């Protein structure tokens, strides 16, 4: 029974009072969806409109430090190799001239990093070609596997490092032989360095071409050329429509790690080049080592590879991206 405005009592059907739950209409259902579907019923159970939460994917979580490192690595490696070569020729010449003019010399008061037996020179520069292969080789391999559909191209791309190793070996061996041929002993021309001291002679060093300048500058030029495979990397992955055309998350991470490692090695080589030019060798020896490195790079990457010996490093075009980021073997 309910009371009307006139004061009379009016009967009400059973089931329509306050004790009956109201059936939600279309508007209430839409409102539940608009509220985000995150409601719970009074008994603590989830409402049927609640949106299930997806588990977090740790591999897809962005790494801020890695992203910053990639930005800096692109600044270091995404340069025109020809300009890099010209820069080092000019830089070594100018820096060597200034070093000879101000007559820097090695002494006991020099910083630790300048000393010949410091850890960076013993395990860094003297093993320079080893570090070049360790960082550049896997980068070429994984980036080539992601770019090409066949399995032969990664082997062909890595073979460029075999050619570079041959150039490095022949050049450094030639440097040592040329230095030995131009050296002499005051006690007799036929004496070696050890025999010269035994015969009370004075050993006069010959023309010692800077092997450090050659190795480090040649390494920088190779890494600059090979780093082009990382250009448009993420556009290539988004262009692929099937799982076979996309590089896996793990493979992408590996390529990123080695790309960053090559950039760090390039910066380290620049610092070591400056130390070598300022404190070791003379003007002609340092410039000669630099020119030999530039010639080896130019002959291989600008003449031999474009003409058909092996193949040039990966350089993606708009057509490659529109076709899914990959291309078949030639």
C-alpha positions in Angstrom: 0.0 0.0 0.0 1.2 3.5 -0.9 -0.1 6.9 0.0 -1.2 9.2 -2.8 -1.3 13.1 -2.8 -4.9 13.0 -1.7 -4.1 11.0 1.4 -5.8 7.9 0.2 -4.1 4.5 0.3 -3.5 2.7 -2.9 -2.6 -0.9 -3.3 0.6 -1.8 -5.1 1.3 -5.1 -6.8 3.7 -7.5 -5.2 7.2 -7.5 -6.8 7.2 -3.8 -7.7 8.2 -2.5 -4.2 11.6 -1.5 -2.9 12.6 -5.1 -2.3 12.7 -6.0 -6.0 15.9 -5.6 -7.9 15.6 -3.4 -11.0 16.4 -5.1 -14.3 19.0 -3.1 -16.1 17.9 -1.6 -19.4 19.8 -0.7 -22.5 20.9 2.6 -21.0 22.3 1.1 -17.8 24.2 -1.5 -19.8 25.7 1.2 -22.0 26.6 3.2 -18.9 28.4 0.2 -17.4 30.5 -0.2 -20.6 31.2 3.5 -20.6 32.4 3.4 -17.0 35.2 1.2 -18.2 33.7 -2.1 -17.2 35.6 -2.1 -13.9 32.7 -2.6 -11.5 32.3 -5.3 -9.0 29.0 -6.6 -7.6 28.1 -6.4 -4.0 29.1 -10.0 -3.3 32.7 -9.2 -4.5 32.6 -11.1 -7.8 33.5 -9.4 -11.0 30.8 -7.8 -13.1 30.3 -9.3 -16.6 31.3 -6.0 -18.2 34.7 -5.8 -16.6 37.6 -5.8 -19.1 40.2 -8.5 -18.4 43.8 -7.2 -17.9 46.5 -8.5 -20.2 49.7 -9.8 -18.6 52.7 -7.6 -18.9 55.2 -8.4 -21.6 58.6 -7.7 -20.2 60.3 -8.1 -23.6 58.0 -5.3 -25.0 58.7 -3.0 -22.1 60.8 -0.1 -23.5 64.3 0.3 -22.0 65.0 4.0 -21.6 68.8 3.6 -21.3 68.9 1.4 -24.3 66.8 3.9 -26.3 69.2 6.7 -25.4 72.2 4.6 -26.3 70.6 3.9 -29.7 70.1 7.6 -30.3 73.7 8.3 -29.5 74.9 5.3 -31.5 73.1 6.6 -34.6 74.8 9.9 -34.2 78.2 8.1 -34.3 77.7 5.5 -37.0 75.1 7.0 -39.3 77.6 9.2 -41.1 78.8 9.2 -44.7 81.9 7.0 -44.8 83.6 9.2 -47.4 83.3 12.2 -45.1 84.6 10.1 -42.2 87.7 9.2 -44.3 88.4 12.8 -45.2 87.9 13.9 -41.6 90.5 11.4 -40.3 93.1 12.3 -43.0 92.8 16.0 -42.1 92.5 15.4 -38.4 95.6 13.2 -38.2 97.6 15.6 -40.3 96.7 18.6 -38.3 97.0 16.9 -34.9 100.3 15.4 -35.8 101.7 18.7 -37.0 100.7 20.4 -33.8 102.2 17.6 -31.7 105.5 17.9 -33.6 105.4 21.7 -33.2 104.8 21.6 -29.4 107.1 18.5 -29.0 105.0 16.3 -26.8 107.0 13.5 -25.2 106.4 10.5 -23.1 107.7 10.7 -19.6 107.1 9.5 -16.1 104.8 12.4 -15.4 102.4 11.6 -18.2 98.9 10.4 -17.4 98.3 6.6 -17.1 96.2 6.5 -20.3 99.1 7.8 -22.3 101.6 5.2 -21.0 102.3 2.3 -23.4 101.6 -0.4 -20.9 98.2 0.8 -19.7 95.3 -1.7 -19.7 93.5 0.0 -22.6 96.5 -0.2 -24.9 97.4 -3.7 -23.9 94.0 -5.3 -24.1 92.2 -2.8 -26.3 94.4 -1.3 -29.1 96.8 -4.2 -29.5 93.8 -6.5 -29.8 92.0 -4.0 -32.0 91.2 -6.3 -34.9 89.9 -8.9 -32.6 87.4 -6.5 -31.1 86.4 -5.3 -34.6 85.5 -8.8 -35.6 83.7 -9.6 -32.4 81.4 -6.7 -32.6 81.0 -6.2 -36.4 80.7 -9.9 -37.4 77.6 -10.8 -35.3 76.0 -7.5 -36.3 76.4 -8.3 -40.0 75.2 -11.8 -39.5 71.9 -11.0 -37.7 71.1 -8.0 -39.7 71.6 -9.9 -43.0 69.4 -12.8 -41.8 66.6 -10.3 -41.0 66.9 -8.6 -44.4 67.2 -11.5 -46.8 64.9 -14.4 -47.3 67.6 -17.0 -48.3 70.3 -18.4 -46.1 73.3 -17.7 -48.4 73.4 -13.9 -48.1 74.5 -13.8 -44.4 77.6 -15.9 -45.3 78.3 -13.6 -48.3 78.0 -10.5 -46.1 80.2 -11.9 -43.4 82.8 -12.7 -46.1 83.5 -9.0 -46.3 85.3 -9.3 -43.0 87.5 -12.0 -44.4 88.6 -9.6 -47.1 89.2 -6.9 -44.5 91.2 -9.3 -42.4 93.4 -10.1 -45.4 94.0 -6.4 -46.0 94.8 -5.9 -42.4 97.3 -8.8 -42.3 99.1 -7.9 -45.5 99.3 -4.2 -44.5 100.6 -4.7 -41.0 103.1 -7.4 -42.2 104.3 -5.0 -44.9 104.7 -2.2 -42.3 107.0 -4.4 -40.2 109.1 -5.5 -43.2 109.4 -2.0 -44.5 110.6 -0.8 -41.1 113.1 -3.5 -40.9 114.4 -2.8 -44.4 114.9 0.9 -43.7 116.6 0.4 -40.3 120.3 0.1 -40.0 123.2 -0.4 -37.5 126.2 2.0 -37.3 128.4 -1.1 -36.7 127.4 -2.7 -40.0 124.5 -2.9 -42.3 124.2 -6.7 -42.1 123.6 -6.7 -38.3 120.1 -7.1 -36.8 118.9 -5.1 -33.9 120.1 -7.7 -31.4 123.4 -8.2 -33.1 123.9 -4.4 -33.3 123.9 -4.0 -29.5 126.3 -7.0 -29.1 128.8 -5.3 -31.5 128.5 -2.0 -29.7 126.7 -0.3 -32.5 123.8 2.1 -32.4 120.5 1.0 -33.9 118.9 3.6 -36.1 115.1 2.9 -36.6 113.7 3.0 -40.0 110.5 4.3 -41.4 107.9 2.8 -39.0 104.4 3.3 -40.5 101.8 3.7 -37.8 100.0 0.4 -37.5 97.7 1.9 -34.8 96.5 4.6 -37.0 95.9 2.2 -39.9 94.1 -0.4 -37.7 91.8 1.9 -35.9 90.9 4.2 -38.8 90.3 1.1 -41.0 88.1 -0.4 -38.3 86.1 2.9 -38.0 85.5 3.0 -41.7 84.3 -0.6 -41.9 81.9 -0.2 -39.0 80.5 3.0 -40.5 79.9 1.2 -43.8 78.3 -1.8 -42.2 76.1 0.2 -39.8 73.9 1.2 -42.8 72.1 -2.2 -42.3 70.5 -0.7 -39.2 68.9 2.2 -41.1 65.1 1.9 -41.4 65.3 -1.2 -39.2 62.0 -0.6 -37.4 60.2 0.5 -40.6 61.3 -2.8 -42.1 59.8 -4.7 -39.3 56.5 -2.8 -39.5 56.4 -3.3 -43.3 56.3 -7.1 -43.0 52.9 -8.6 -42.8 53.8 -12.2 -41.9 55.8 -13.6 -39.1 58.4 -14.9 -41.5 59.1 -11.4 -42.8 59.6 -9.9 -39.4 62.8 -10.1 -37.3 62.1 -11.7 -34.0 62.3 -9.6 -30.8 65.4 -11.5 -29.7 67.1 -11.0 -33.0 66.3 -7.3 -32.9 67.7 -6.9 -29.4 71.0 -8.6 -30.5 71.3 -6.3 -33.5 70.8 -3.3 -31.2 73.3 -4.5 -28.7 76.0 -5.0 -31.4 75.1 -1.7 -33.0 75.7 0.1 -29.7 78.9 -1.9 -29.2 80.3 -0.7 -32.6 79.5 2.9 -31.7 81.3 2.6 -28.4 84.3 1.0 -30.1 84.3 3.8 -32.7 84.5 6.4 -29.9 87.2 4.5 -28.1 89.2 4.3 -31.4 88.9 8.1 -31.8 90.4 8.6 -28.3 93.2 6.1 -28.9 94.0 7.7 -32.3 94.4 11.1 -30.7 96.8 9.6 -28.0 98.8 7.7 -30.7 99.1 10.7 -33.0 100.1 13.1 -30.2 102.7 10.9 -28.3 103.9 8.3 -30.8 105.4 8.2 -34.3 106.0 11.3 -36.4 104.0 13.2 -39.0 104.9 11.1 -42.1 104.5 7.7 -40.3 101.0 8.7 -39.0 99.7 10.1 -42.2 101.0 7.1 -44.1 99.2 4.7 -41.9 96.0 6.8 -42.3 96.3 6.8 -46.1 96.8 3.1 -46.3 93.6 2.6 -44.2 91.7 4.9 -46.5 93.0 3.2 -49.6 92.0 -0.3 -48.3 88.6 0.9 -47.5 88.1 2.7 -50.8 89.3 -0.2 -53.0 87.0 -2.7 -51.3 83.8 -0.7 -50.4 83.8 1.7 -53.3 85.3 -0.4 -56.2 85.4 -4.1 -55.6 82.1 -4.7 -53.8 79.9 -2.5 -56.1 81.5 -4.1 -59.2 80.4 -7.6 -58.1 83.0 -9.0 -55.7 80.8 -10.3 -52.9 78.2 -7.5 -52.3 77.9 -4.1 -50.8 76.5 -3.6 -47.3 72.7 -3.5 -46.9 71.2 -0.1 -47.9 67.4 -0.2 -47.8 65.3 1.8 -50.2 61.6 2.8 -50.3 60.9 -0.2 -52.6 62.4 -2.6 -50.0 60.1 -1.2 -47.3 57.0 -1.4 -49.4 57.7 -5.0 -50.4 57.9 -6.1 -46.7 61.4 -5.1 -45.8 63.1 -8.1 -47.4 64.5 -8.9 -50.8 65.5 -12.1 -52.5 69.0 -13.0 -53.4 70.5 -11.7 -56.6 
